[in-house]
Amino acid sequence: MTSSSTHGAGAGAKVYKPPQEVPDPLEGLSVFLAGSIEMGKAELWQDKLTERLRDLPITILNPRRDGWDSTWEQRKSNPEFAYQVKWELDCQRRADVIAMYFSPDTKSPITLMELGLFASTGKLLVCCPDGFWRKGNVEIVCEEQKIPLTECWKDFVDQLVDKLKSLMHSQS
């Protein structure tokens, strides 16, 4: 786990999005919201999940940048793009839990790459509904790495809340 400190009694979630600097160490338990983010195709699932988690004393790391500029060249030499990618990778490494959602309306190649990068960490919870174009690949990776996998949004959210509460309990 990346952090053993906790929020004060009654404190709600703290949310960080790029380009915000993320404190080191993170406060309390942390969850990174990995998954489909394709502009114009992916629903704003991160907002729905943040709303559901807002009363928990956790840190939420949401990569959906409010000021994203789709004209940025996606190259390492572009400082804004490089910062975004490094922010996401750093936050996933530091997070206690990575909640990963594959929207059926997207291709999500970066999410697939992140599934591979973090599959063996024991941090992942994955939701991959029917209709996602590479669902079979996701299912096999999750099975081989013993990653909890759900098809249903509600089950995914319930499983995430249960995991966070269990981790909170084990830290107290």
C-alpha positions in Angstrom: 0.0 0.0 0.0 1.2 3.4 -0.8 0.0 5.3 2.2 -0.9 4.6 5.8 -2.2 8.0 6.8 -5.9 8.6 6.9 -8.3 11.5 6.5 -9.9 13.1 9.5 -13.3 11.8 10.8 -16.1 12.7 8.4 -13.8 13.9 5.7 -14.8 13.0 2.1 -12.8 12.1 -0.9 -10.0 14.3 -2.3 -9.9 14.3 -6.1 -6.9 15.1 -8.2 -6.9 15.6 -12.0 -4.0 16.5 -14.2 -2.4 19.0 -14.4 -2.8 19.1 -10.6 0.2 18.1 -8.6 -0.5 15.0 -6.5 0.9 15.1 -2.9 3.5 12.6 -1.9 2.6 10.7 0.1 -1.0 10.3 -0.8 -3.5 10.9 1.9 -5.3 7.7 3.0 -6.3 5.0 0.5 -6.2 5.9 -3.1 -7.9 4.8 -6.2 -6.9 5.5 -9.8 -9.7 5.6 -12.4 -8.2 3.9 -15.4 -10.2 3.1 -18.5 -12.0 4.3 -21.5 -11.6 8.1 -22.0 -11.9 8.6 -25.8 -13.5 12.0 -26.2 -16.9 11.9 -27.8 -17.2 8.1 -27.4 -16.6 7.2 -23.8 -19.3 8.2 -21.3 -18.2 10.3 -18.3 -18.0 7.2 -16.2 -15.2 8.8 -14.0 -17.7 11.5 -12.8 -20.3 8.8 -12.0 -17.8 6.8 -10.0 -16.4 9.9 -8.2 -19.9 10.8 -7.1 -20.4 7.4 -5.7 -17.1 7.4 -3.8 -17.3 11.1 -2.6 -18.1 10.3 1.0 -15.3 7.9 1.5 -12.1 9.2 3.2 -9.9 8.3 0.1 -7.9 10.0 -2.6 -9.3 9.7 -6.1 -6.9 10.0 -9.0 -8.9 10.9 -12.1 -6.9 11.2 -15.4 -9.7 12.9 -17.3 -8.2 16.3 -17.8 -10.7 19.1 -17.9 -8.5 21.2 -20.2 -7.5 18.5 -22.6 -6.6 19.9 -26.1 -7.1 17.3 -28.8 -4.7 19.2 -31.1 -1.7 18.4 -28.9 0.7 16.2 -30.8 0.9 12.9 -29.0 4.7 12.7 -28.8 7.2 12.6 -26.0 8.5 15.9 -27.2 5.2 17.7 -26.5 5.5 18.8 -22.8 1.7 18.8 -22.2 1.2 15.3 -23.6 4.3 14.0 -21.8 3.2 15.4 -18.5 -0.2 13.8 -18.9 1.2 10.3 -19.6 3.8 10.6 -16.8 1.1 11.8 -14.4 -1.1 8.8 -15.2 1.7 6.2 -14.9 3.0 7.7 -11.7 -0.5 7.8 -10.1 -1.2 4.2 -11.2 2.1 3.1 -9.6 1.3 4.9 -6.4 -2.4 4.1 -6.1 -3.7 1.4 -3.7 -6.4 0.3 -6.2 -6.8 0.7 -9.9 -10.4 0.7 -11.0 -10.4 -0.1 -14.8 -13.5 0.3 -17.0 -13.7 -0.7 -20.7 -16.6 1.1 -22.4 -18.1 -1.0 -25.2 -18.3 2.1 -27.4 -14.5 2.6 -27.5 -11.3 0.8 -28.6 -9.3 2.0 -25.5 -5.8 1.0 -26.7 -4.1 2.8 -23.8 -6.3 1.1 -21.3 -5.4 -2.3 -22.8 -1.7 -1.3 -22.5 -2.3 -0.3 -18.8 -4.0 -3.6 -18.1 -0.9 -5.3 -19.3 1.4 -3.0 -17.3 -0.4 -3.3 -14.0 -1.9 -6.8 -14.3 0.5 -8.4 -11.9 0.3 -5.8 -9.2 -2.8 -7.1 -7.3 -4.3 -3.6 -7.5 -6.8 -4.0 -10.4 -10.5 -4.4 -10.4 -11.9 -4.5 -14.0 -15.3 -4.0 -15.6 -15.6 -5.1 -19.2 -19.2 -5.2 -20.4 -20.3 -7.3 -23.4 -19.7 -5.5 -26.6 -16.1 -4.4 -25.9 -14.2 -5.3 -29.0 -11.3 -7.1 -27.2 -13.3 -8.6 -24.3 -11.8 -12.0 -24.8 -8.3 -10.6 -24.3 -9.4 -8.8 -21.1 -11.1 -11.9 -19.8 -8.0 -14.1 -20.3 -5.6 -11.6 -18.8 -7.9 -11.2 -15.8 -8.3 -14.9 -15.4 -4.5 -15.6 -15.7 -3.6 -12.8 -13.2 -6.6 -13.5 -10.9 -7.9 -10.0 -11.4 -11.6 -9.5 -10.3 -13.6 -9.0 -13.5 -17.2 -7.9 -13.7 -19.5 -7.2 -16.7 -22.0 -5.0 -14.9 -21.4 -1.4 -13.8 -23.3 -1.8 -10.5 -21.3 -4.9 -9.6 -18.1 -3.1 -10.4 -18.9 -0.1 -8.2 -20.1 -2.4 -5.3 -16.9 -4.5 -5.6 -14.8 -1.3 -5.5 -16.5 0.1 -2.5 -16.2 -3.2 -0.7 -12.5 -3.5 -1.5 -11.8 0.1 -0.3 -13.8 -0.5 2.9 -11.9 -3.7 3.5 -8.6 -2.0 3.0 -9.6 0.8 5.3 -10.6 -1.7 8.0 -7.3 -3.5 7.7 -5.4 -0.3 8.1 -7.2 0.8 11.3 
